Amino acid sequence: MSWPSDRFFCTPNAAHELLPNVGAVSWAVYATLTRMADRQGECFPSIETLAQKSGVSIRGAQHSVKQLKAAGLLAVERRYTGAGACRSSVYRLTPNPPTPKPEGACDADSAGGADSAQKTGGPRRRRHNPPAHGAPIRIPIEENPQEQDLLSTSEKLRSTDADREIASWMFCVIQERNPGHKSPDLAKWANSIRLTRERDGKTHDEIRSLFDFASKHDFWFKNILSPETLRKQWDRLILERQNPSGNSKPQRQRDLRGQQYTGEQLGDF
């Protein structure tokens, strides 16, 4: 019986040998990436799509990507827009995954170093026994502390393409008023927009509309300079927008007796 080739996708044998090290969840994510990859072994699904196709949670997919990177099965490259916002991630499968060492095998250099240390009286190196077959081992996520901080931050800062698009649009609106405005962290801005949607129940159209109102207001344009301040002042801005005459209220003035009068009342004196 012959099977059509379009019904299958291939995974390296060496990757199967690493299955006990990464676990079943990470293997499901790896299989999904392998199925979605092109001839160059690259694909760029969103983390939401990757989690859905793999049948795991978003946090599980994020953790699996880190494990696959640490195991040498995957490389991740982040792509950014011209405004500095993270657009997407390119997942690149490793063509020749590292082959795990068989049980009982030890590093020759380590063994030689230990023997030479005993002969010369130098410090002894501790030998690590290999894990039992099938027992999961903990793999360091990243050796580079700066990259590890970046990963932990990106894991907390989640957003969609629409969130990042609105964040970039907000910055462009602010730059029209102040071309020298400092470039913000658009990833944090997009995350604030996501929180406004998920926790406060606002839509993208509502966020865009209210920020547009604030940017044209004589007072709020210099006070609402980020999605976070927009979220904090949301209710006040709604009330302000419902009262169009709020911009033209006469300022209160004081006479010499300390009493308050409006500009219209002072005209009677």
DRENDO-1510 file (C-alpha; in Angstrom, 1 decimal, always signed):
<recs>
REC; n; res; u; v; w
REC; 1; MET; +0.0; +0.0; +0.0 .
REC; 2; SER; +1.4; +3.4; -1.0 .
REC; 3; TRP; +0.9; +6.6; +1.0 .
REC; 4; PRO; +0.7; +10.1; -0.6 .
REC; 5; SER; +3.7; +12.1; +0.4 .
REC; 6; ASP; +1.6; +15.2; +1.3 .
REC; 7; ARG; +0.1; +13.3; +4.3 .
REC; 8; PHE; +3.4; +13.2; +6.2 .
REC; 9; PHE; +6.2; +15.4; +7.5 .
REC; 10; CYS; +9.6; +14.2; +8.6 .
REC; 11; THR; +11.4; +14.8; +11.9 .
REC; 12; PRO; +15.2; +14.1; +12.4 .
REC; 13; ASN; +16.1; +10.8; +14.2 .
REC; 14; ALA; +18.3; +12.8; +16.5 .
REC; 15; ALA; +15.3; +14.9; +17.6 .
REC; 16; HIS; +13.5; +11.7; +18.7 .
REC; 17; GLU; +16.5; +10.8; +20.9 .
REC; 18; LEU; +16.1; +14.1; +22.7 .
REC; 19; LEU; +12.4; +13.5; +23.5 .
REC; 20; PRO; +13.1; +12.3; +27.1 .
REC; 21; ASN; +15.0; +15.6; +27.7 .
REC; 22; VAL; +12.4; +18.0; +26.5 .
REC; 23; GLY; +9.1; +16.2; +27.5 .
REC; 24; ALA; +5.9; +15.5; +25.7 .
REC; 25; VAL; +4.6; +19.1; +25.7 .
REC; 26; SER; +7.7; +20.5; +24.0 .
REC; 27; TRP; +7.7; +17.6; +21.6 .
REC; 28; ALA; +4.1; +18.5; +20.5 .
REC; 29; VAL; +5.3; +22.1; +19.9 .
REC; 30; TYR; +8.3; +20.8; +18.0 .
REC; 31; ALA; +6.1; +18.6; +15.8 .
REC; 32; THR; +3.8; +21.5; +15.0 .
REC; 33; LEU; +6.8; +23.7; +14.0 .
REC; 34; THR; +8.1; +20.9; +11.8 .
REC; 35; ARG; +4.8; +20.5; +10.1 .
REC; 36; MET; +4.5; +24.3; +9.5 .
REC; 37; ALA; +8.1; +24.8; +8.4 .
REC; 38; ASP; +9.0; +25.5; +4.7 .
REC; 39; ARG; +11.9; +23.8; +2.8 .
REC; 40; GLN; +14.4; +26.0; +4.6 .
REC; 41; GLY; +13.0; +24.8; +8.0 .
REC; 42; GLU; +11.5; +28.2; +8.8 .
REC; 43; CYS; +8.1; +29.3; +9.9 .
REC; 44; PHE; +6.6; +32.3; +11.7 .
REC; 45; PRO; +3.3; +31.5; +13.5 .
REC; 46; SER; +2.2; +33.7; +16.4 .
REC; 47; ILE; +2.5; +32.2; +19.9 .
REC; 48; GLU; -1.3; +32.0; +20.0 .
REC; 49; THR; -1.4; +30.0; +16.8 .
REC; 50; LEU; +1.5; +27.8; +17.9 .
REC; 51; ALA; -0.3; +27.0; +21.2 .
REC; 52; GLN; -3.6; +26.2; +19.5 .
REC; 53; LYS; -2.1; +24.0; +16.8 .
REC; 54; SER; -0.1; +22.1; +19.5 .
REC; 55; GLY; -3.0; +21.7; +21.8 .
REC; 56; VAL; -1.2; +23.4; +24.7 .
REC; 57; SER; -1.6; +26.7; +26.6 .
REC; 58; ILE; +0.2; +29.9; +25.6 .
REC; 59; ARG; +2.5; +29.7; +28.6 .
REC; 60; GLY; +3.2; +26.1; +27.8 .
REC; 61; ALA; +4.1; +27.0; +24.2 .
REC; 62; GLN; +6.4; +29.8; +25.4 .
REC; 63; HIS; +8.2; +27.4; +27.9 .
REC; 64; SER; +8.5; +24.7; +25.2 .
REC; 65; VAL; +10.2; +27.1; +22.8 .
REC; 66; LYS; +12.8; +27.9; +25.5 .
REC; 67; GLN; +13.3; +24.2; +26.1 .
REC; 68; LEU; +13.7; +23.4; +22.4 .
REC; 69; LYS; +16.2; +26.3; +22.0 .
REC; 70; ALA; +18.2; +25.0; +25.0 .
REC; 71; ALA; +18.2; +21.5; +23.6 .
REC; 72; GLY; +19.6; +22.7; +20.3 .
REC; 73; LEU; +16.5; +21.8; +18.3 .
REC; 74; LEU; +15.4; +25.3; +17.5 .
REC; 75; ALA; +16.6; +28.9; +16.9 .
REC; 76; VAL; +14.4; +31.9; +17.2 .
REC; 77; GLU; +14.8; +35.3; +15.5 .
REC; 78; ARG; +12.7; +38.3; +16.4 .
REC; 79; ARG; +11.6; +40.7; +13.6 .
REC; 80; TYR; +10.8; +44.3; +14.3 .
REC; 81; THR; +9.0; +47.1; +12.5 .
REC; 82; GLY; +10.5; +50.4; +11.5 .
REC; 83; ALA; +9.1; +51.9; +14.7 .
REC; 84; GLY; +10.9; +49.3; +16.9 .
REC; 85; ALA; +7.8; +47.1; +17.7 .
REC; 86; CYS; +8.2; +43.4; +17.7 .
REC; 87; ARG; +6.4; +42.2; +14.6 .
REC; 88; SER; +6.8; +38.4; +14.8 .
REC; 89; SER; +9.3; +35.7; +15.5 .
REC; 90; VAL; +10.9; +33.4; +13.0 .
REC; 91; TYR; +11.3; +29.8; +14.2 .
REC; 92; ARG; +14.2; +28.0; +12.5 .
REC; 93; LEU; +14.5; +24.3; +12.9 .
REC; 94; THR; +18.1; +23.0; +13.5 .
REC; 95; PRO; +19.0; +20.8; +10.5 .
REC; 96; ASN; +21.4; +18.6; +12.5 .
REC; 97; PRO; +20.2; +18.4; +16.1 .
REC; 98; PRO; +22.8; +17.3; +18.7 .
REC; 99; THR; +22.9; +13.6; +19.4 .
REC; 100; PRO; +22.5; +12.8; +23.1 .
REC; 101; LYS; +25.3; +10.8; +24.6 .
REC; 102; PRO; +24.5; +7.1; +25.5 .
REC; 103; GLU; +24.0; +6.1; +29.1 .
REC; 104; GLY; +27.2; +5.6; +31.0 .
REC; 105; ALA; +29.3; +7.7; +28.7 .
REC; 106; CYS; +31.4; +10.5; +30.1 .
REC; 107; ASP; +33.3; +13.3; +28.7 .
REC; 108; ALA; +36.9; +12.3; +27.9 .
REC; 109; ASP; +38.2; +15.7; +28.6 .
REC; 110; SER; +36.5; +15.8; +32.0 .
REC; 111; ALA; +37.8; +12.3; +32.8 .
REC; 112; GLY; +41.3; +13.2; +31.8 .
REC; 113; GLY; +41.2; +16.4; +33.7 .
REC; 114; ALA; +40.1; +14.6; +36.8 .
REC; 115; ASP; +42.8; +12.0; +36.6 .
REC; 116; SER; +45.5; +14.6; +35.9 .
REC; 117; ALA; +44.2; +16.7; +38.8 .
REC; 118; GLN; +44.6; +13.7; +41.1 .
REC; 119; LYS; +48.2; +13.1; +39.9 .
REC; 120; THR; +49.3; +16.7; +40.2 .
REC; 121; GLY; +47.4; +17.4; +43.4 .
REC; 122; GLY; +45.3; +20.0; +41.8 .
REC; 123; PRO; +41.6; +20.6; +42.5 .
REC; 124; ARG; +39.4; +17.7; +41.7 .
REC; 125; ARG; +36.4; +18.1; +39.3 .
REC; 126; ARG; +33.1; +16.7; +40.3 .
REC; 127; ARG; +31.7; +14.1; +38.0 .
REC; 128; HIS; +28.0; +14.1; +37.1 .
REC; 129; ASN; +26.2; +10.9; +36.7 .
REC; 130; PRO; +24.0; +10.7; +33.7 .
REC; 131; PRO; +20.2; +10.6; +34.4 .
REC; 132; ALA; +18.3; +7.4; +34.2 .
REC; 133; HIS; +16.8; +6.5; +30.8 .
REC; 134; GLY; +13.4; +8.3; +30.4 .
REC; 135; ALA; +14.0; +10.6; +33.4 .
REC; 136; PRO; +13.5; +14.3; +32.4 .
REC; 137; ILE; +16.4; +16.6; +33.1 .
REC; 138; ARG; +16.3; +20.4; +33.7 .
REC; 139; ILE; +18.1; +22.3; +30.9 .
REC; 140; PRO; +19.2; +25.9; +31.5 .
REC; 141; ILE; +17.0; +28.2; +29.5 .
REC; 142; GLU; +19.7; +30.6; +28.4 .
REC; 143; GLU; +23.4; +31.0; +29.1 .
REC; 144; ASN; +23.3; +34.7; +28.3 .
REC; 145; PRO; +21.8; +36.6; +31.2 .
REC; 146; GLN; +20.9; +39.6; +29.0 .
REC; 147; GLU; +19.0; +37.3; +26.6 .
REC; 148; GLN; +17.4; +35.5; +29.5 .
REC; 149; ASP; +16.1; +38.8; +30.9 .
REC; 150; LEU; +14.8; +39.6; +27.4 .
REC; 151; LEU; +12.9; +36.3; +27.2 .
REC; 152; SER; +11.4; +36.7; +30.7 .
REC; 153; THR; +10.3; +40.2; +29.8 .
REC; 154; SER; +8.8; +39.2; +26.5 .
REC; 155; GLU; +7.0; +36.4; +28.2 .
REC; 156; LYS; +5.2; +38.9; +30.4 .
REC; 157; LEU; +4.6; +41.4; +27.7 .
REC; 158; ARG; +2.1; +39.8; +25.4 .
REC; 159; SER; +0.2; +41.5; +22.5 .
REC; 160; THR; -1.4; +40.9; +19.2 .
REC; 161; ASP; -0.6; +42.5; +15.8 .
REC; 162; ALA; -3.5; +44.9; +16.2 .
REC; 163; ASP; -2.3; +46.0; +19.7 .
REC; 164; ARG; +1.2; +46.7; +18.3 .
REC; 165; GLU; -0.3; +48.6; +15.3 .
REC; 166; ILE; -2.3; +50.9; +17.6 .
REC; 167; ALA; +0.8; +51.4; +19.8 .
REC; 168; SER; +2.8; +52.5; +16.8 .
REC; 169; TRP; -0.1; +54.8; +15.6 .
REC; 170; MET; -0.2; +56.4; +19.1 .
REC; 171; PHE; +3.4; +57.3; +18.9 .
REC; 172; CYS; +3.0; +58.8; +15.4 .
REC; 173; VAL; +0.2; +61.0; +16.7 .
REC; 174; ILE; +2.3; +62.2; +19.6 .
REC; 175; GLN; +5.2; +62.9; +17.3 .
REC; 176; GLU; +3.0; +65.2; +15.2 .
REC; 177; ARG; +2.6; +67.4; +18.3 .
REC; 178; ASN; +6.2; +66.9; +19.5 .
REC; 179; PRO; +8.7; +65.6; +16.8 .
REC; 180; GLY; +11.4; +65.3; +19.5 .
REC; 181; HIS; +9.3; +63.0; +21.8 .
REC; 182; LYS; +11.5; +60.2; +23.2 .
REC; 183; SER; +10.9; +56.8; +21.5 .
REC; 184; PRO; +8.9; +54.6; +23.9 .
REC; 185; ASP; +9.0; +50.9; +24.6 .
REC; 186; LEU; +6.4; +49.9; +22.1 .
REC; 187; ALA; +6.2; +46.4; +23.5 .
REC; 188; LYS; +5.1; +47.7; +26.8 .
REC; 189; TRP; +2.6; +50.0; +25.1 .
REC; 190; ALA; +1.1; +47.1; +23.1 .
REC; 191; ASN; +0.9; +45.1; +26.4 .
REC; 192; SER; -1.0; +48.0; +28.0 .
REC; 193; ILE; -3.4; +48.0; +25.1 .
REC; 194; ARG; -3.9; +44.3; +25.5 .
REC; 195; LEU; -4.7; +44.8; +29.3 .
REC; 196; THR; -7.2; +47.5; +28.4 .
REC; 197; ARG; -9.0; +45.0; +26.2 .
REC; 198; GLU; -8.8; +41.9; +28.3 .
REC; 199; ARG; -9.2; +43.4; +31.8 .
REC; 200; ASP; -11.2; +46.5; +31.1 .
REC; 201; GLY; -13.3; +45.1; +28.3 .
REC; 202; LYS; -12.5; +47.9; +25.7 .
REC; 203; THR; -12.3; +47.3; +22.0 .
REC; 204; HIS; -9.5; +48.5; +19.6 .
REC; 205; ASP; -11.9; +51.0; +18.1 .
REC; 206; GLU; -12.8; +52.4; +21.5 .
REC; 207; ILE; -9.1; +52.7; +22.4 .
REC; 208; ARG; -8.2; +54.4; +19.2 .
REC; 209; SER; -11.2; +56.8; +19.3 .
REC; 210; LEU; -10.6; +57.9; +22.9 .
REC; 211; PHE; -6.9; +58.5; +22.3 .
REC; 212; ASP; -7.7; +60.5; +19.2 .
REC; 213; PHE; -10.0; +62.7; +21.3 .
REC; 214; ALA; -7.4; +63.2; +24.0 .
REC; 215; SER; -4.7; +64.1; +21.4 .
REC; 216; LYS; -6.9; +66.9; +20.1 .
REC; 217; HIS; -8.0; +68.2; +23.5 .
REC; 218; ASP; -6.4; +71.5; +24.7 .
REC; 219; PHE; -5.6; +70.0; +28.1 .
REC; 220; TRP; -5.4; +66.2; +27.7 .
REC; 221; PHE; -3.0; +66.2; +24.7 .
REC; 222; LYS; -0.1; +66.9; +26.9 .
REC; 223; ASN; -1.2; +64.5; +29.7 .
REC; 224; ILE; -2.2; +61.4; +27.8 .
REC; 225; LEU; +1.1; +60.4; +26.3 .
REC; 226; SER; +0.9; +56.6; +26.6 .
REC; 227; PRO; -1.6; +53.8; +26.6 .
REC; 228; GLU; -1.1; +53.4; +30.4 .
REC; 229; THR; -2.1; +57.0; +31.1 .
REC; 230; LEU; -5.0; +56.6; +28.7 .
REC; 231; ARG; -6.1; +53.5; +30.7 .
REC; 232; LYS; -5.8; +55.3; +34.1 .
REC; 233; GLN; -7.8; +58.4; +32.9 .
REC; 234; TRP; -10.3; +56.5; +30.9 .
REC; 235; ASP; -13.4; +57.4; +32.9 .
REC; 236; ARG; -12.5; +61.1; +33.1 .
REC; 237; LEU; -11.9; +61.2; +29.4 .
REC; 238; ILE; -15.2; +59.7; +28.7 .
REC; 239; LEU; -17.0; +62.3; +30.9 .
REC; 240; GLU; -14.9; +65.0; +29.2 .
REC; 241; ARG; -15.9; +63.8; +25.8 .
REC; 242; GLN; -19.6; +63.7; +26.8 .
REC; 243; ASN; -19.4; +67.4; +27.8 .
REC; 244; PRO; -18.1; +69.2; +24.7 .
REC; 245; SER; -18.4; +72.6; +26.4 .
REC; 246; GLY; -15.8; +71.5; +29.0 .
REC; 247; ASN; -13.0; +73.1; +26.9 .
REC; 248; SER; -14.6; +76.5; +27.0 .
REC; 249; LYS; -15.7; +76.8; +30.6 .
REC; 250; PRO; -14.8; +80.3; +31.9 .
REC; 251; GLN; -11.9; +80.3; +34.4 .
REC; 252; ARG; -12.8; +81.3; +37.9 .
REC; 253; GLN; -11.4; +84.6; +39.1 .
REC; 254; ARG; -11.2; +86.0; +42.6 .
REC; 255; ASP; -12.0; +89.5; +43.6 .
REC; 256; LEU; -10.2; +91.3; +46.5 .
REC; 257; ARG; -12.7; +89.9; +49.0 .
REC; 258; GLY; -11.6; +86.3; +48.2 .
REC; 259; GLN; -15.0; +85.3; +46.7 .
REC; 260; GLN; -15.1; +83.3; +43.5 .
REC; 261; TYR; -16.8; +84.5; +40.4 .
REC; 262; THR; -16.8; +83.4; +36.8 .
REC; 263; GLY; -15.9; +85.6; +33.9 .
REC; 264; GLU; -19.6; +86.2; +33.1 .
REC; 265; GLN; -20.4; +87.2; +36.7 .
REC; 266; LEU; -17.5; +89.7; +36.8 .
REC; 267; GLY; -19.0; +91.5; +33.9 .
REC; 268; ASP; -21.9; +92.7; +36.1 .
REC; 269; PHE; -19.6; +94.7; +38.4 .
</recs>
